[in-house]
């Protein structure tokens, strides 16, 4: 049985942390199987509140990095 910290985040949890985002973004994040804690960490990094952004060697990795990359791609301006 999975504990709450390793259970993949739900759509409601993702929207609660990110806000009003497209269903495609939520689905992409859910496919990473990131936990709610990992999604929160990615959101904090993305918004500049991770606390370690400027520390070398503390870049996000794994599911956190995958979610961060999705958020970054969503924010990128369209040509």
C-alpha positions as CSV (number, residue, x, y, z in Angstrom):
1,X,0.0,0.0,0.0
2,X,1.3,3.4,-0.9
3,X,1.6,6.1,1.7
4,X,0.3,9.6,1.1
5,X,3.7,11.0,0.2
6,X,4.3,8.6,-2.7
7,X,0.7,8.5,-4.1
8,X,0.4,10.4,-7.4
9,X,-1.2,13.8,-7.1
10,X,-4.8,14.1,-8.2
11,X,-6.2,16.6,-10.7
12,X,-7.8,18.6,-7.8
13,X,-4.5,18.7,-5.9
14,X,-2.6,19.9,-9.0
15,X,-5.2,22.6,-9.7
16,X,-5.1,23.6,-6.1
17,X,-1.3,24.2,-6.3
18,X,-1.1,25.7,-9.8
19,X,-4.4,27.4,-10.2
20,X,-6.5,27.6,-13.3
21,X,-4.6,25.6,-16.0
22,X,-5.6,23.8,-19.1
23,X,-6.7,20.2,-18.8
24,X,-3.7,19.2,-21.1
25,X,-1.3,20.6,-18.5
26,X,-3.0,18.7,-15.7
27,X,-3.0,15.5,-17.7
28,X,0.7,15.9,-18.5
29,X,1.6,16.4,-14.9
30,X,-0.5,13.4,-13.8
31,X,1.4,11.2,-16.3
32,X,4.6,12.0,-14.5
33,X,3.2,10.1,-11.4
34,X,4.5,13.0,-9.3
35,X,3.2,13.1,-5.7
36,X,1.5,16.2,-4.4
37,X,4.7,17.0,-2.5
38,X,6.7,16.7,-5.7
39,X,4.2,18.9,-7.6
40,X,4.4,21.5,-4.8
41,X,8.2,21.5,-5.0
42,X,8.1,22.0,-8.7
43,X,5.6,24.8,-8.4
44,X,7.8,26.5,-5.8
45,X,10.9,26.2,-8.0
46,X,9.0,27.5,-11.0
47,X,7.7,30.5,-9.1
48,X,11.1,31.1,-7.5
49,X,10.2,30.1,-4.0
50,X,12.1,26.8,-3.7
51,X,14.7,28.4,-1.5
52,X,17.6,26.7,-3.2
53,X,17.3,28.1,-6.8
54,X,20.6,29.8,-6.6
55,X,22.5,26.9,-4.9
56,X,24.5,24.9,-7.4
57,X,23.8,21.2,-7.2
58,X,20.2,21.7,-5.9
59,X,18.4,21.6,-9.2
60,X,15.1,19.8,-9.3
61,X,15.3,16.2,-10.5
62,X,13.1,13.2,-11.2
63,X,9.4,13.8,-11.1
64,X,9.9,17.3,-9.7
65,X,12.0,18.2,-12.8
66,X,9.4,16.7,-15.1
67,X,6.7,18.8,-13.6
68,X,8.9,21.9,-13.6
69,X,9.6,21.3,-17.3
70,X,5.9,21.1,-18.1
71,X,5.2,24.3,-16.2
72,X,8.1,26.0,-18.0
73,X,6.8,24.8,-21.4
74,X,3.3,26.1,-20.6
75,X,4.7,29.5,-19.7
76,X,6.8,29.9,-22.9
77,X,5.5,32.5,-25.3
78,X,4.0,31.2,-28.5
79,X,5.9,32.4,-31.6
